[in-house]
Amino acid sequence: MSVDERLRELREKIHLYDHHYYVLAEPLISDFEYDQLLKELEKLEAENPHLISPDSPTQRVGKDLTKEFKPVTHQFPMLSLANTYNEEELLDFDRRVKEALGENETAEYVVEYKIDGASVSLNYVDGKLKTAATRGDGATGEEITQNVKTIKSVPLKLKNYPHAKYSLNNIEVRGEIFMDMEDFKLLNKEREEHGEKLFANPRNSSAGTLKLQDSRIVAKRPLKIFTYYLLSLQNELQKQSENLEFLAALGFRTNKDFQICKSIEEVLQVCKKFEEKRDALPFEIDGAVIKVNSIRQQNILGSIAKSPRWAVAFKFKAKQAVTLLKAITWQVGRTGAVTPVAELQPVFLAGSTISRATLHNIDEIKRKDIRVNDMVVLEKGGDVIPKIVSVLLEERKSDSLPTEPPQHCPVCNSVLYQPEDEVALYCENLECPAQVKGKLEHFASRTAMDIEGLGSALVDLFVEKNFLKNIADIYDLKLRREELIQIERLGEKSIDNLLSSIEKSKKQPFAKVLFAIGIRYVGSGVAKKLSDHFLSLENLQKASKEELTNVFEIGESIAESILQFFGDQKNILIIERLKQHGLNFSTEKKMVAENIFTDKSFVLTGSLENFSREEAGEKIIGFGGKVVSSVSKKTDFVLAGVAAGSKLEKAKSLGIKILSEQDFLKMLESVEQR
Ligand code: IVH
């Protein structure tokens, strides 16, 4: 046998054993025998490097770091699912499906687990894995091939190719990459031992792992995959259930627990059964996915905005746990708001150990009658921060203690202030260390200026050493390089990394800067809207209250807070310094081809069937239009949904063009098709 032949034989064998071990969970040989084969393959390849092929099992782990994750355009968009939370909403989904299909059709559904991981798209060309990509915005994702290749349950080569039922030379396979609960706990335990930051849940830990630059580390993480969909222009599959079977035949790992249902009542039963099974499964699911089984029917139903009309998610109720409330402490946030925090007996809930939960405000504590030493019910849904839902009154003991709000700031001791129409308490001392730290941490955080390395520990240290008094000081840190290096435990390398990420942050777009400077009520979504509308800080600063509230989804309190912010000379001085450091305080108008939306102003009223208002607004802005909240002579279109009220009347009286949802869909189609 020639070397080439032996190499091929070894690869085939190892692929087969991998498939049996990782996909089917039915090992064919012992670990020892497997290692012998792998060693032989490695040795032969080392001796004959010109014979190494990219689909060899030895090539799962790359040697180079991924410097940047390149954009990949999906051949088919990666849609997301609309959510349902109860029986009624599920019945509505069934009704919509039946209406759209017409009387002569009967719908059959497939119910699958909704795996709580990170979605991935795998592209196979001529039977070999070519690229793997994240979902991204659904149209374009990021290439993570190097990292995905390390996952042994992802085949590098299709099984039976090209002899399977359909010989498909270009396919996209969609699936979910995740970690089993036990593996996740072990990983976090190790991280704790090494003093590393813990992952909040298996999903974050999977998504985080997929974005690591070093695939050797990824290879050590226990990632797995379940695939649920194959897309190709060449396939003639008739059903989703066939699709799942075909994926398995090609060597993919699929979950066998899916069920075919003849009616929505049956679907509901299965959803309930899945929910009961939830805790017994080795991996996390956050719901069920219901799909119309017939692919012909799926095509009739099509998709609207970003979700298909032929599928829906049924989300399970948030998981709960019971624990002891040990104390209530008060925390000062970056805006000076003083909020109560529940200090809990640590308890494990939905992927992480929880020892603190927010209590929002004193009214909530009173309303729920939450007292120290009570046993409380905790809940955590998805990404949401854990909250206390109720108290187990039957377990209340004589030592339970009601709480009163503090009168002085727990950090700087200044007298707290309570605005007339608010329940929240505020520390008004702008130099209160808690506020200063909070503002700095927020500014540097990943969703704001994304300054890697400037986390809470370093912020605390720099504030204590008086290096940082406000956000503009961050950009002067480079003048203190020598001093910083002297600080024990920091060192030259980490300081240089920090300084270079500070410099890099200057490139963050205007919307991020606007979010980062921390105007009360201006979250990242609002900042984006303001940036799209006003295009520069200068314009925003000049805007009157009316101009502000006229922007889509900007209400009174946001407008007032913006005016107040710019009315404060201290803020203006800080912004001046940031400008001098070269941060972005303006944005270019998005370049979109001239179309019927360009520069037109829209008012939305009533409820739409196919979009949330938010989504409709995003579409309009995306195509160069504007969304304003009140009708005036300057309004170009009023998009009127069901139960539109006074705005519609006003538009009629002013003779403004009124669009039905159908009209709007046609307009969208006309620009989307270009
Ligand atoms: S189907 C149009 N099936 O849930 C089809 N998705 O918001 C969309 N997911 O992004 C996906 N398990 O990451 C589908 N059995 C399953 C799934 C599943 C988990 C994720 C997927 C998707 C998100 C839907």
Residues whose N, C-alpha, C, O or C-beta is under 5 A from the ligand:
A	BS01	IVH	L79 S80 L81 E112 Y113 K114 I115 S119 E176 Y228 V289 P308
